[in-house]
């Protein structure tokens, strides 16, 4: 399924986030498939809840990366980079893992697996050179996406995930209108170890699923470069989402039955 210039109206409530982060663009993860969205009382494209219900171990779901304008005027953006975290590890911020399997093995929690970006947006409004184009600007990766630790100096425990620089074609820019959000790419996420009744990301040592941000303008930051020169859309802080597997109905019934039995025994004593 191609993205083909799909855009969503962007809630004015996000303006407060823009002011706090001093950025033209806010990045967020949205529900990428109908079953995942429905399980959370949402619709496809809506931002993930702070805590989202996901399939049991072995199940997969889709999250989508959105970029939304936080300013009241239209602007042109030439590209940047994205970093989606799925675990943490003791690593450096300057080299990549050899493969997805290597990153997964290095992770401390081993609760999730994350694909490289797919279903890249096509047919976006923008500019080819200086000529405005209504639908031929595409979201493209600059080289292959890689698995790495979040950018930084030295070796420490830090988020690990998938990162890639991106653009909209050489010398091209995308037009991001005020009040508009662009769906840029999809990621397939696999529940590799979140058990029934468990939440991943609610502990200080757990990463959950995240969009990672850094304070500088290196290629691993999540930002748009802009034309004309503006404040980069690098969010002021990383965005973290918790993932939860709710107990199955049979488990809930068994638990309730056990509690009733305990109560009866106490009353009979």
Buried (B, 14 or more C-beta within 10 A) or exposed (E): EEBEBBBBEBEEEBBEBBEEBEBBBBBBBBBBBEEBBEBBEBEBBBBBBEBBBBBEBEBBBBBBBBBBBBBEEEBBBBBBBBBBBBBBBEBBBBEBBEEBEEBBEBBBBEBBBBBBBEBBBBBBBBBBEEEEBEEBBBBBBBEEBBBBBBBBEEEBEBBBBBBBBBBBBEEBBBBBBEBBBBBBBBBBBBBBBBEEEBBBBEEEEBBBBBBBBBEEEEEBBBBBBBEEEBBBBBBEEBBBBBBBBBBEEEEEEEEEEEEEEEEEEEEEE
